[in-house]
């Protein structure tokens, strides 16, 4: 039996389901992860490129306090396509 709990599809699914919870999102990332987001996002919230789990965590904390009400946000993944 193939255990795919750490497949890219499952990692991304857990990250999406953790939307609103910065600690849970960054727990899925490598220490040296790089995060890209549209350059139109205000830099006070998040630069278009963030490097390292600590910086990404700070960005997520701002996003889920300034943009979204983190504790109340819920995401349900119904389908996912990945290789």
PyMOL Python script that loads the backbone (N, CA, C, O; Angstrom):
from pymol import cmd

cmd.read_pdbstr("""\
ATOM      1  N   UNK A   1       0.835  -1.179   0.000  1.00  0.00           N
ATOM      2  CA  UNK A   1       0.000   0.000   0.000  1.00  0.00           C
ATOM      3  C   UNK A   1       0.882   1.246   0.000  1.00  0.00           C
ATOM      4  O   UNK A   1       1.837   1.320   0.774  1.00  0.00           O
ATOM      5  N   UNK A   2       0.589   2.203  -0.835  1.00  0.00           N
ATOM      6  CA  UNK A   2       1.368   3.429  -0.972  1.00  0.00           C
ATOM      7  C   UNK A   2       0.828   4.509  -0.036  1.00  0.00           C
ATOM      8  O   UNK A   2      -0.337   4.896  -0.134  1.00  0.00           O
ATOM      9  N   UNK A   3       1.683   4.996   0.876  1.00  0.00           N
ATOM     10  CA  UNK A   3       1.302   6.070   1.808  1.00  0.00           C
ATOM     11  C   UNK A   3       1.653   7.411   1.165  1.00  0.00           C
ATOM     12  O   UNK A   3       2.830   7.747   1.025  1.00  0.00           O
ATOM     13  N   UNK A   4       0.641   8.169   0.778  1.00  0.00           N
ATOM     14  CA  UNK A   4       0.896   9.440   0.090  1.00  0.00           C
ATOM     15  C   UNK A   4       0.594  10.647   0.971  1.00  0.00           C
ATOM     16  O   UNK A   4       0.230  11.698   0.445  1.00  0.00           O
ATOM     17  N   UNK A   5       0.732  10.534   2.308  1.00  0.00           N
ATOM     18  CA  UNK A   5       0.409  11.653   3.208  1.00  0.00           C
ATOM     19  C   UNK A   5       1.336  12.842   3.001  1.00  0.00           C
ATOM     20  O   UNK A   5       0.991  13.963   3.374  1.00  0.00           O
ATOM     21  N   UNK A   6       2.507  12.617   2.413  1.00  0.00           N
ATOM     22  CA  UNK A   6       3.420  13.721   2.143  1.00  0.00           C
ATOM     23  C   UNK A   6       3.588  13.986   0.659  1.00  0.00           C
ATOM     24  O   UNK A   6       4.560  14.617   0.245  1.00  0.00           O
ATOM     25  N   UNK A   7       2.654  13.510  -0.141  1.00  0.00           N
ATOM     26  CA  UNK A   7       2.693  13.815  -1.565  1.00  0.00           C
ATOM     27  C   UNK A   7       2.393  15.300  -1.747  1.00  0.00           C
ATOM     28  O   UNK A   7       1.747  15.904  -0.890  1.00  0.00           O
ATOM     29  N   UNK A   8       2.844  15.890  -2.834  1.00  0.00           N
ATOM     30  CA  UNK A   8       2.538  17.309  -3.067  1.00  0.00           C
ATOM     31  C   UNK A   8       1.045  17.607  -2.963  1.00  0.00           C
ATOM     32  O   UNK A   8       0.646  18.632  -2.410  1.00  0.00           O
ATOM     33  N   UNK A   9       0.227  16.709  -3.494  1.00  0.00           N
ATOM     34  CA  UNK A   9      -1.225  16.917  -3.446  1.00  0.00           C
ATOM     35  C   UNK A   9      -1.725  16.990  -2.007  1.00  0.00           C
ATOM     36  O   UNK A   9      -2.520  17.872  -1.683  1.00  0.00           O
ATOM     37  N   UNK A  10      -1.281  16.092  -1.143  1.00  0.00           N
ATOM     38  CA  UNK A  10      -1.747  16.076   0.242  1.00  0.00           C
ATOM     39  C   UNK A  10      -1.198  17.257   1.037  1.00  0.00           C
ATOM     40  O   UNK A  10      -1.907  17.830   1.864  1.00  0.00           O
ATOM     41  N   UNK A  11       0.058  17.625   0.793  1.00  0.00           N
ATOM     42  CA  UNK A  11       0.639  18.790   1.484  1.00  0.00           C
ATOM     43  C   UNK A  11      -0.141  20.045   1.114  1.00  0.00           C
ATOM     44  O   UNK A  11      -0.503  20.836   1.986  1.00  0.00           O
ATOM     45  N   UNK A  12      -0.395  20.226  -0.166  1.00  0.00           N
ATOM     46  CA  UNK A  12      -1.143  21.409  -0.598  1.00  0.00           C
ATOM     47  C   UNK A  12      -2.571  21.397  -0.071  1.00  0.00           C
ATOM     48  O   UNK A  12      -3.108  22.443   0.294  1.00  0.00           O
ATOM     49  N   UNK A  13      -3.175  20.243  -0.031  1.00  0.00           N
ATOM     50  CA  UNK A  13      -4.533  20.129   0.513  1.00  0.00           C
ATOM     51  C   UNK A  13      -4.547  20.587   1.981  1.00  0.00           C
ATOM     52  O   UNK A  13      -5.426  21.347   2.389  1.00  0.00           O
ATOM     53  N   UNK A  14      -3.564  20.118   2.769  1.00  0.00           N
ATOM     54  CA  UNK A  14      -3.501  20.517   4.181  1.00  0.00           C
ATOM     55  C   UNK A  14      -3.261  22.019   4.316  1.00  0.00           C
ATOM     56  O   UNK A  14      -3.816  22.659   5.209  1.00  0.00           O
ATOM     57  N   UNK A  15      -2.437  22.583   3.433  1.00  0.00           N
ATOM     58  CA  UNK A  15      -2.178  24.022   3.488  1.00  0.00           C
ATOM     59  C   UNK A  15      -3.445  24.813   3.193  1.00  0.00           C
ATOM     60  O   UNK A  15      -3.739  25.790   3.881  1.00  0.00           O
ATOM     61  N   UNK A  16      -4.190  24.405   2.188  1.00  0.00           N
ATOM     62  CA  UNK A  16      -5.430  25.109   1.851  1.00  0.00           C
ATOM     63  C   UNK A  16      -6.441  24.963   2.978  1.00  0.00           C
ATOM     64  O   UNK A  16      -7.112  25.930   3.336  1.00  0.00           O
ATOM     65  N   UNK A  17      -6.554  23.775   3.535  1.00  0.00           N
ATOM     66  CA  UNK A  17      -7.492  23.557   4.632  1.00  0.00           C
ATOM     67  C   UNK A  17      -7.091  24.326   5.885  1.00  0.00           C
ATOM     68  O   UNK A  17      -7.933  24.579   6.747  1.00  0.00           O
ATOM     69  N   UNK A  18      -5.810  24.703   6.000  1.00  0.00           N
ATOM     70  CA  UNK A  18      -5.312  25.468   7.145  1.00  0.00           C
ATOM     71  C   UNK A  18      -5.475  26.973   6.956  1.00  0.00           C
ATOM     72  O   UNK A  18      -5.033  27.754   7.798  1.00  0.00           O
ATOM     73  N   UNK A  19      -6.103  27.382   5.864  1.00  0.00           N
ATOM     74  CA  UNK A  19      -6.317  28.804   5.582  1.00  0.00           C
ATOM     75  C   UNK A  19      -6.890  29.486   6.823  1.00  0.00           C
ATOM     76  O   UNK A  19      -7.907  29.055   7.366  1.00  0.00           O
ATOM     77  N   UNK A  20      -6.233  30.543   7.257  1.00  0.00           N
ATOM     78  CA  UNK A  20      -6.667  31.257   8.456  1.00  0.00           C
ATOM     79  C   UNK A  20      -5.829  30.914   9.677  1.00  0.00           C
ATOM     80  O   UNK A  20      -5.910  31.597  10.698  1.00  0.00           O
ATOM     81  N   UNK A  21      -5.023  29.856   9.580  1.00  0.00           N
ATOM     82  CA  UNK A  21      -4.198  29.414  10.705  1.00  0.00           C
ATOM     83  C   UNK A  21      -2.721  29.403  10.280  1.00  0.00           C
ATOM     84  O   UNK A  21      -2.216  28.384   9.809  1.00  0.00           O
ATOM     85  N   UNK A  22      -2.031  30.545  10.449  1.00  0.00           N
ATOM     86  CA  UNK A  22      -0.638  30.656   9.981  1.00  0.00           C
ATOM     87  C   UNK A  22       0.286  29.568  10.508  1.00  0.00           C
ATOM     88  O   UNK A  22       1.135  29.076   9.763  1.00  0.00           O
ATOM     89  N   UNK A  23       0.146  29.182  11.768  1.00  0.00           N
ATOM     90  CA  UNK A  23       1.030  28.159  12.326  1.00  0.00           C
ATOM     91  C   UNK A  23       0.900  26.847  11.562  1.00  0.00           C
ATOM     92  O   UNK A  23       1.898  26.185  11.279  1.00  0.00           O
ATOM     93  N   UNK A  24      -0.328  26.478  11.230  1.00  0.00           N
ATOM     94  CA  UNK A  24      -0.567  25.218  10.515  1.00  0.00           C
ATOM     95  C   UNK A  24      -0.103  25.292   9.067  1.00  0.00           C
ATOM     96  O   UNK A  24       0.375  24.301   8.515  1.00  0.00           O
ATOM     97  N   UNK A  25      -0.239  26.456   8.453  1.00  0.00           N
ATOM     98  CA  UNK A  25       0.209  26.613   7.066  1.00  0.00           C
ATOM     99  C   UNK A  25       1.718  26.438   6.988  1.00  0.00           C
ATOM    100  O   UNK A  25       2.207  25.632   6.196  1.00  0.00           O
ATOM    101  N   UNK A  26       2.460  27.182   7.799  1.00  0.00           N
ATOM    102  CA  UNK A  26       3.923  27.119   7.689  1.00  0.00           C
ATOM    103  C   UNK A  26       4.494  25.806   8.205  1.00  0.00           C
ATOM    104  O   UNK A  26       5.632  25.465   7.880  1.00  0.00           O
ATOM    105  N   UNK A  27       3.737  25.066   8.995  1.00  0.00           N
ATOM    106  CA  UNK A  27       4.207  23.757   9.454  1.00  0.00           C
ATOM    107  C   UNK A  27       4.404  22.806   8.277  1.00  0.00           C
ATOM    108  O   UNK A  27       5.165  21.843   8.375  1.00  0.00           O
ATOM    109  N   UNK A  28       3.729  23.070   7.180  1.00  0.00           N
ATOM    110  CA  UNK A  28       3.845  22.231   5.988  1.00  0.00           C
ATOM    111  C   UNK A  28       5.030  22.620   5.106  1.00  0.00           C
ATOM    112  O   UNK A  28       5.356  21.902   4.161  1.00  0.00           O
ATOM    113  N   UNK A  29       5.676  23.745   5.403  1.00  0.00           N
ATOM    114  CA  UNK A  29       6.738  24.270   4.549  1.00  0.00           C
ATOM    115  C   UNK A  29       8.128  23.850   5.013  1.00  0.00           C
ATOM    116  O   UNK A  29       8.364  23.642   6.203  1.00  0.00           O
ATOM    117  N   UNK A  30       9.036  23.729   4.060  1.00  0.00           N
ATOM    118  CA  UNK A  30      10.447  23.532   4.389  1.00  0.00           C
ATOM    119  C   UNK A  30      10.977  24.830   4.998  1.00  0.00           C
ATOM    120  O   UNK A  30      10.453  25.911   4.730  1.00  0.00           O
ATOM    121  N   UNK A  31      12.008  24.711   5.810  1.00  0.00           N
ATOM    122  CA  UNK A  31      12.603  25.885   6.473  1.00  0.00           C
ATOM    123  C   UNK A  31      13.021  26.953   5.460  1.00  0.00           C
ATOM    124  O   UNK A  31      12.913  28.146   5.743  1.00  0.00           O
ATOM    125  N   UNK A  32      13.498  26.536   4.285  1.00  0.00           N
ATOM    126  CA  UNK A  32      13.989  27.485   3.280  1.00  0.00           C
ATOM    127  C   UNK A  32      12.984  27.720   2.148  1.00  0.00           C
ATOM    128  O   UNK A  32      13.376  28.056   1.030  1.00  0.00           O
ATOM    129  N   UNK A  33      11.707  27.545   2.432  1.00  0.00           N
ATOM    130  CA  UNK A  33      10.661  27.724   1.413  1.00  0.00           C
ATOM    131  C   UNK A  33      10.671  29.153   0.864  1.00  0.00           C
ATOM    132  O   UNK A  33      11.078  30.097   1.541  1.00  0.00           O
ATOM    133  N   UNK A  34      10.214  29.281  -0.373  1.00  0.00           N
ATOM    134  CA  UNK A  34      10.010  30.594  -0.993  1.00  0.00           C
ATOM    135  C   UNK A  34       8.550  30.681  -1.388  1.00  0.00           C
ATOM    136  O   UNK A  34       7.995  29.738  -1.953  1.00  0.00           O
ATOM    137  N   UNK A  35       7.919  31.825  -1.087  1.00  0.00           N
ATOM    138  CA  UNK A  35       6.498  32.039  -1.345  1.00  0.00           C
ATOM    139  C   UNK A  35       6.371  33.223  -2.293  1.00  0.00           C
ATOM    140  O   UNK A  35       6.907  34.298  -2.028  1.00  0.00           O
ATOM    141  N   UNK A  36       5.661  33.023  -3.397  1.00  0.00           N
ATOM    142  CA  UNK A  36       5.411  34.105  -4.344  1.00  0.00           C
ATOM    143  C   UNK A  36       3.925  34.422  -4.336  1.00  0.00           C
ATOM    144  O   UNK A  36       3.084  33.532  -4.220  1.00  0.00           O
ATOM    145  N   UNK A  37       3.622  35.695  -4.462  1.00  0.00           N
ATOM    146  CA  UNK A  37       2.233  36.142  -4.561  1.00  0.00           C
ATOM    147  C   UNK A  37       2.200  37.321  -5.530  1.00  0.00           C
ATOM    148  O   UNK A  37       3.234  37.931  -5.803  1.00  0.00           O
ATOM    149  N   UNK A  38       1.040  37.635  -6.038  1.00  0.00           N
ATOM    150  CA  UNK A  38       0.922  38.715  -7.010  1.00  0.00           C
ATOM    151  C   UNK A  38       1.570  40.008  -6.496  1.00  0.00           C
ATOM    152  O   UNK A  38       1.392  40.368  -5.332  1.00  0.00           O
ATOM    153  N   UNK A  39       2.309  40.697  -7.344  1.00  0.00           N
ATOM    154  CA  UNK A  39       2.952  41.950  -6.929  1.00  0.00           C
ATOM    155  C   UNK A  39       1.951  43.053  -6.565  1.00  0.00           C
ATOM    156  O   UNK A  39       2.348  44.074  -6.005  1.00  0.00           O
ATOM    157  N   UNK A  40       0.672  42.867  -6.870  1.00  0.00           N
ATOM    158  CA  UNK A  40      -0.313  43.897  -6.541  1.00  0.00           C
ATOM    159  C   UNK A  40      -0.704  43.874  -5.061  1.00  0.00           C
ATOM    160  O   UNK A  40      -1.387  44.786  -4.594  1.00  0.00           O
ATOM    161  N   UNK A  41      -0.284  42.856  -4.323  1.00  0.00           N
ATOM    162  CA  UNK A  41      -0.558  42.812  -2.882  1.00  0.00           C
ATOM    163  C   UNK A  41       0.239  43.920  -2.207  1.00  0.00           C
ATOM    164  O   UNK A  41       1.436  44.048  -2.465  1.00  0.00           O
ATOM    165  N   UNK A  42      -0.383  44.723  -1.351  1.00  0.00           N
ATOM    166  CA  UNK A  42       0.357  45.802  -0.679  1.00  0.00           C
ATOM    167  C   UNK A  42       1.538  45.247   0.116  1.00  0.00           C
ATOM    168  O   UNK A  42       1.399  44.262   0.841  1.00  0.00           O
ATOM    169  N   UNK A  43       2.696  45.886  -0.027  1.00  0.00           N
ATOM    170  CA  UNK A  43       3.905  45.396   0.642  1.00  0.00           C
ATOM    171  C   UNK A  43       3.803  45.465   2.163  1.00  0.00           C
ATOM    172  O   UNK A  43       4.556  44.780   2.856  1.00  0.00           O
ATOM    173  N   UNK A  44       2.884  46.281   2.701  1.00  0.00           N
ATOM    174  CA  UNK A  44       2.697  46.317   4.149  1.00  0.00           C
ATOM    175  C   UNK A  44       2.147  44.980   4.652  1.00  0.00           C
ATOM    176  O   UNK A  44       2.323  44.620   5.816  1.00  0.00           O
ATOM    177  N   UNK A  45       1.491  44.265   3.767  1.00  0.00           N
ATOM    178  CA  UNK A  45       0.928  42.965   4.128  1.00  0.00           C
ATOM    179  C   UNK A  45       1.909  41.858   3.758  1.00  0.00           C
ATOM    180  O   UNK A  45       2.242  41.007   4.583  1.00  0.00           O
ATOM    181  N   UNK A  46       2.370  41.879   2.502  1.00  0.00           N
ATOM    182  CA  UNK A  46       3.255  40.816   2.040  1.00  0.00           C
ATOM    183  C   UNK A  46       3.986  41.257   0.782  1.00  0.00           C
ATOM    184  O   UNK A  46       3.373  41.752  -0.164  1.00  0.00           O
ATOM    185  N   UNK A  47       5.306  41.073   0.777  1.00  0.00           N
ATOM    186  CA  UNK A  47       6.061  41.324  -0.454  1.00  0.00           C
ATOM    187  C   UNK A  47       5.730  40.241  -1.467  1.00  0.00           C
ATOM    188  O   UNK A  47       5.259  39.166  -1.096  1.00  0.00           O
ATOM    189  N   UNK A  48       5.972  40.514  -2.740  1.00  0.00           N
ATOM    190  CA  UNK A  48       5.628  39.526  -3.759  1.00  0.00           C
ATOM    191  C   UNK A  48       6.470  38.261  -3.641  1.00  0.00           C
ATOM    192  O   UNK A  48       6.047  37.204  -4.110  1.00  0.00           O
ATOM    193  N   UNK A  49       7.651  38.340  -3.027  1.00  0.00           N
ATOM    194  CA  UNK A  49       8.451  37.140  -2.781  1.00  0.00           C
ATOM    195  C   UNK A  49       8.901  37.153  -1.327  1.00  0.00           C
ATOM    196  O   UNK A  49       9.445  38.147  -0.846  1.00  0.00           O
ATOM    197  N   UNK A  50       8.673  36.047  -0.635  1.00  0.00           N
ATOM    198  CA  UNK A  50       9.083  35.880   0.756  1.00  0.00           C
ATOM    199  C   UNK A  50       9.937  34.637   0.853  1.00  0.00           C
ATOM    200  O   UNK A  50       9.618  33.612   0.252  1.00  0.00           O
ATOM    201  N   UNK A  51      11.018  34.719   1.604  1.00  0.00           N
ATOM    202  CA  UNK A  51      11.944  33.592   1.718  1.00  0.00           C
ATOM    203  C   UNK A  51      12.084  33.160   3.174  1.00  0.00           C
ATOM    204  O   UNK A  51      12.333  33.978   4.061  1.00  0.00           O
ATOM    205  N   UNK A  52      11.922  31.883   3.397  1.00  0.00           N
ATOM    206  CA  UNK A  52      12.089  31.308   4.722  1.00  0.00           C
ATOM    207  C   UNK A  52      10.787  31.215   5.488  1.00  0.00           C
ATOM    208  O   UNK A  52       9.910  32.073   5.380  1.00  0.00           O
ATOM    209  N   UNK A  53      10.684  30.148   6.266  1.00  0.00           N
ATOM    210  CA  UNK A  53       9.456  29.869   7.010  1.00  0.00           C
ATOM    211  C   UNK A  53       9.087  31.017   7.960  1.00  0.00           C
ATOM    212  O   UNK A  53       7.910  31.354   8.085  1.00  0.00           O
ATOM    213  N   UNK A  54      10.074  31.618   8.628  1.00  0.00           N
ATOM    214  CA  UNK A  54       9.789  32.694   9.584  1.00  0.00           C
ATOM    215  C   UNK A  54       9.164  33.913   8.901  1.00  0.00           C
ATOM    216  O   UNK A  54       8.186  34.473   9.396  1.00  0.00           O
ATOM    217  N   UNK A  55       9.731  34.319   7.768  1.00  0.00           N
ATOM    218  CA  UNK A  55       9.181  35.461   7.034  1.00  0.00           C
ATOM    219  C   UNK A  55       7.780  35.157   6.505  1.00  0.00           C
ATOM    220  O   UNK A  55       6.886  36.000   6.580  1.00  0.00           O
ATOM    221  N   UNK A  56       7.595  33.962   5.977  1.00  0.00           N
ATOM    222  CA  UNK A  56       6.280  33.563   5.472  1.00  0.00           C
ATOM    223  C   UNK A  56       5.268  33.545   6.616  1.00  0.00           C
ATOM    224  O   UNK A  56       4.124  33.959   6.431  1.00  0.00           O
ATOM    225  N   UNK A  57       5.667  33.080   7.774  1.00  0.00           N
ATOM    226  CA  UNK A  57       4.776  33.049   8.941  1.00  0.00           C
ATOM    227  C   UNK A  57       4.337  34.461   9.315  1.00  0.00           C
ATOM    228  O   UNK A  57       3.157  34.688   9.581  1.00  0.00           O
ATOM    229  N   UNK A  58       5.263  35.405   9.338  1.00  0.00           N
ATOM    230  CA  UNK A  58       4.906  36.797   9.626  1.00  0.00           C
ATOM    231  C   UNK A  58       3.915  37.348   8.617  1.00  0.00           C
ATOM    232  O   UNK A  58       2.977  38.059   8.976  1.00  0.00           O
ATOM    233  N   UNK A  59       4.131  37.014   7.352  1.00  0.00           N
ATOM    234  CA  UNK A  59       3.210  37.448   6.304  1.00  0.00           C
ATOM    235  C   UNK A  59       1.818  36.862   6.518  1.00  0.00           C
ATOM    236  O   UNK A  59       0.814  37.567   6.408  1.00  0.00           O
ATOM    237  N   UNK A  60       1.768  35.583   6.820  1.00  0.00           N
ATOM    238  CA  UNK A  60       0.478  34.932   7.043  1.00  0.00           C
ATOM    239  C   UNK A  60      -0.244  35.542   8.251  1.00  0.00           C
ATOM    240  O   UNK A  60      -1.464  35.700   8.227  1.00  0.00           O
ATOM    241  N   UNK A  61       0.494  35.877   9.286  1.00  0.00           N
ATOM    242  CA  UNK A  61      -0.131  36.513  10.448  1.00  0.00           C
ATOM    243  C   UNK A  61      -0.757  37.855  10.065  1.00  0.00           C
ATOM    244  O   UNK A  61      -1.853  38.181  10.520  1.00  0.00           O
ATOM    245  N   UNK A  62      -0.064  38.631   9.231  1.00  0.00           N
ATOM    246  CA  UNK A  62      -0.634  39.905   8.770  1.00  0.00           C
ATOM    247  C   UNK A  62      -1.854  39.676   7.887  1.00  0.00           C
ATOM    248  O   UNK A  62      -2.875  40.345   8.048  1.00  0.00           O
ATOM    249  N   UNK A  63      -1.750  38.741   6.963  1.00  0.00           N
ATOM    250  CA  UNK A  63      -2.871  38.451   6.058  1.00  0.00           C
ATOM    251  C   UNK A  63      -4.117  38.081   6.858  1.00  0.00           C
ATOM    252  O   UNK A  63      -5.213  38.565   6.573  1.00  0.00           O
ATOM    253  N   UNK A  64      -3.942  37.222   7.860  1.00  0.00           N
ATOM    254  CA  UNK A  64      -5.102  36.721   8.592  1.00  0.00           C
ATOM    255  C   UNK A  64      -5.499  37.598   9.771  1.00  0.00           C
ATOM    256  O   UNK A  64      -6.358  37.220  10.568  1.00  0.00           O
ATOM    257  N   UNK A  65      -4.880  38.762   9.883  1.00  0.00           N
ATOM    258  CA  UNK A  65      -5.371  39.738  10.858  1.00  0.00           C
ATOM    259  C   UNK A  65      -5.809  41.023  10.176  1.00  0.00           C
ATOM    260  O   UNK A  65      -6.719  41.696  10.659  1.00  0.00           O
ATOM    261  N   UNK A  66      -5.173  41.379   9.054  1.00  0.00           N
ATOM    262  CA  UNK A  66      -5.502  42.624   8.361  1.00  0.00           C
ATOM    263  C   UNK A  66      -6.477  42.437   7.190  1.00  0.00           C
ATOM    264  O   UNK A  66      -7.291  43.318   6.915  1.00  0.00           O
ATOM    265  N   UNK A  67      -6.395  41.307   6.511  1.00  0.00           N
ATOM    266  CA  UNK A  67      -7.206  41.081   5.318  1.00  0.00           C
ATOM    267  C   UNK A  67      -8.391  40.170   5.617  1.00  0.00           C
ATOM    268  O   UNK A  67      -9.524  40.472   5.243  1.00  0.00           O
ATOM    269  N   UNK A  68      -8.126  39.063   6.287  1.00  0.00           N
ATOM    270  CA  UNK A  68      -9.165  38.082   6.612  1.00  0.00           C
ATOM    271  C   UNK A  68      -9.270  37.962   8.128  1.00  0.00           C
ATOM    272  O   UNK A  68      -8.302  38.212   8.846  1.00  0.00           O
ATOM    273  N   UNK A  69     -10.434  37.584   8.603  1.00  0.00           N
ATOM    274  CA  UNK A  69     -10.604  37.270  10.014  1.00  0.00           C
ATOM    275  C   UNK A  69     -10.238  35.798  10.179  1.00  0.00           C
ATOM    276  O   UNK A  69     -11.094  34.916  10.117  1.00  0.00           O
ATOM    277  N   UNK A  70      -8.938  35.553  10.391  1.00  0.00           N
ATOM    278  CA  UNK A  70      -8.387  34.211  10.410  1.00  0.00           C
ATOM    279  C   UNK A  70      -9.165  33.166  11.178  1.00  0.00           C
ATOM    280  O   UNK A  70      -9.423  32.090  10.639  1.00  0.00           O
ATOM    281  N   UNK A  71      -9.556  33.441  12.437  1.00  0.00           N
ATOM    282  CA  UNK A  71     -10.247  32.397  13.205  1.00  0.00           C
ATOM    283  C   UNK A  71     -11.601  31.976  12.641  1.00  0.00           C
ATOM    284  O   UNK A  71     -12.084  30.889  12.958  1.00  0.00           O
ATOM    285  N   UNK A  72     -12.224  32.814  11.812  1.00  0.00           N
ATOM    286  CA  UNK A  72     -13.551  32.477  11.303  1.00  0.00           C
ATOM    287  C   UNK A  72     -13.527  31.903   9.886  1.00  0.00           C
ATOM    288  O   UNK A  72     -14.549  31.412   9.406  1.00  0.00           O
ATOM    289  N   UNK A  73     -12.382  31.957   9.211  1.00  0.00           N
ATOM    290  CA  UNK A  73     -12.293  31.494   7.831  1.00  0.00           C
ATOM    291  C   UNK A  73     -12.218  29.973   7.800  1.00  0.00           C
ATOM    292  O   UNK A  73     -11.455  29.364   8.550  1.00  0.00           O
ATOM    293  N   UNK A  74     -13.011  29.372   6.933  1.00  0.00           N
ATOM    294  CA  UNK A  74     -12.995  27.915   6.752  1.00  0.00           C
ATOM    295  C   UNK A  74     -12.971  27.605   5.265  1.00  0.00           C
ATOM    296  O   UNK A  74     -13.657  28.247   4.470  1.00  0.00           O
ATOM    297  N   UNK A  75     -12.176  26.618   4.905  1.00  0.00           N
ATOM    298  CA  UNK A  75     -12.039  26.187   3.519  1.00  0.00           C
ATOM    299  C   UNK A  75     -12.310  24.685   3.471  1.00  0.00           C
ATOM    300  O   UNK A  75     -11.806  23.933   4.305  1.00  0.00           O
ATOM    301  N   UNK A  76     -13.092  24.256   2.513  1.00  0.00           N
ATOM    302  CA  UNK A  76     -13.312  22.839   2.264  1.00  0.00           C
ATOM    303  C   UNK A  76     -12.813  22.525   0.863  1.00  0.00           C
ATOM    304  O   UNK A  76     -13.266  23.129  -0.109  1.00  0.00           O
ATOM    305  N   UNK A  77     -11.895  21.595   0.755  1.00  0.00           N
ATOM    306  CA  UNK A  77     -11.397  21.163  -0.543  1.00  0.00           C
ATOM    307  C   UNK A  77     -12.286  20.016  -1.014  1.00  0.00           C
ATOM    308  O   UNK A  77     -12.359  18.970  -0.370  1.00  0.00           O
ATOM    309  N   UNK A  78     -12.953  20.221  -2.129  1.00  0.00           N
ATOM    310  CA  UNK A  78     -13.838  19.190  -2.669  1.00  0.00           C
ATOM    311  C   UNK A  78     -13.117  18.323  -3.702  1.00  0.00           C
ATOM    312  O   UNK A  78     -13.354  17.117  -3.770  1.00  0.00           O
ATOM    313  N   UNK A  79     -12.255  18.918  -4.490  1.00  0.00           N
ATOM    314  CA  UNK A  79     -11.494  18.192  -5.489  1.00  0.00           C
ATOM    315  C   UNK A  79     -10.130  18.841  -5.632  1.00  0.00           C
ATOM    316  O   UNK A  79      -9.980  20.044  -5.416  1.00  0.00           O
ATOM    317  N   UNK A  80      -9.141  18.046  -5.994  1.00  0.00           N
ATOM    318  CA  UNK A  80      -7.799  18.569  -6.242  1.00  0.00           C
ATOM    319  C   UNK A  80      -7.183  17.758  -7.367  1.00  0.00           C
ATOM    320  O   UNK A  80      -7.364  16.543  -7.446  1.00  0.00           O
ATOM    321  N   UNK A  81      -6.460  18.436  -8.227  1.00  0.00           N
ATOM    322  CA  UNK A  81      -5.771  17.772  -9.325  1.00  0.00           C
ATOM    323  C   UNK A  81      -4.279  18.047  -9.131  1.00  0.00           C
ATOM    324  O   UNK A  81      -3.866  19.201  -9.010  1.00  0.00           O
ATOM    325  N   UNK A  82      -3.490  16.999  -9.102  1.00  0.00           N
ATOM    326  CA  UNK A  82      -2.048  17.147  -8.903  1.00  0.00           C
ATOM    327  C   UNK A  82      -1.331  15.936  -9.473  1.00  0.00           C
ATOM    328  O   UNK A  82      -1.920  14.868  -9.640  1.00  0.00           O
ATOM    329  N   UNK A  83      -0.065  16.117  -9.764  1.00  0.00           N
ATOM    330  CA  UNK A  83       0.776  15.002 -10.197  1.00  0.00           C
ATOM    331  C   UNK A  83       1.927  14.873  -9.234  1.00  0.00           C
ATOM    332  O   UNK A  83       2.774  13.995  -9.397  1.00  0.00           O
TER     333      UNK A  83
END
""", "prot")
cmd.dss("prot")
cmd.show_as("cartoon", "prot")
cmd.util.cbc("prot")
cmd.orient("prot")
